[in-house]
Amino acid sequence: MANKPKKVNRSWVKVYEAFGREDKDDNFYNSRRWRNFRKSYLERNPLCVHCESEGCVTAATVADHKIRMKAGGEAFAESNIQALCEKCHNRKSASESRGMG
């Protein structure tokens, strides 16, 4: 007879939940429509706009919503998207999480 597997303590789950990401966010960002939109946007906008404004040339890796969808930003409006490198995106996300953006 098989034994019931032991429950695994996944400490990272609490950290993940602390950032406020919800499953529905994952569903959106993993959707085919978003992945195709993101890929197309970054092909047309290959440089980080924040770095570029500071005179640096850095490849963009993130299609970021200028206004969060939770705050009423449009999901697929190019006017609400900006190309960012990972460093600038992390900085922007951190300031938003602290209520500064």
MOURZI-V374580 format. One record per helix or strand. SS is the DSSP state (alpha for helix, beta for strand). FROM is the first residue (numbers start at 1). LEN is the number of residues. Records with the same first field share a line. If there is no record, write none. Layout:
SS=FROM-LEN  FROM-LEN
This chain:
alpha=11-8  23-7  32-13  49-5  69-3  78-3  86-12
beta=47-1  59-1  62-4  81-4
